[in-house]
Amino acid sequence: MGISKLFGRMTKYISEAVARIFGPNDDSYPATGVQPFEGVPFEAGKNSDW
């Protein structure tokens, strides 16, 4: 394998990684927004089971 092929493969590998990191988001998560807190915070002194 020549140096030029090796350099070409390394360049392609790095450029694909950069394109994946800085490219558009391809996640399919629903846009839920901020969720309100509807619970009671944990206090260790009040729960003797813990």
Number of C-alpha atoms within 10 A of each C-alpha: 5 7 8 9 10 11 11 11 12 12 12 12 11 11 12 12 12 11 10 12 10 8 10 8 8 7 6 6 6 6 6 6 6 6 6 6 7 6 6 6 7 8 8 9 8 8 8 6 6 7
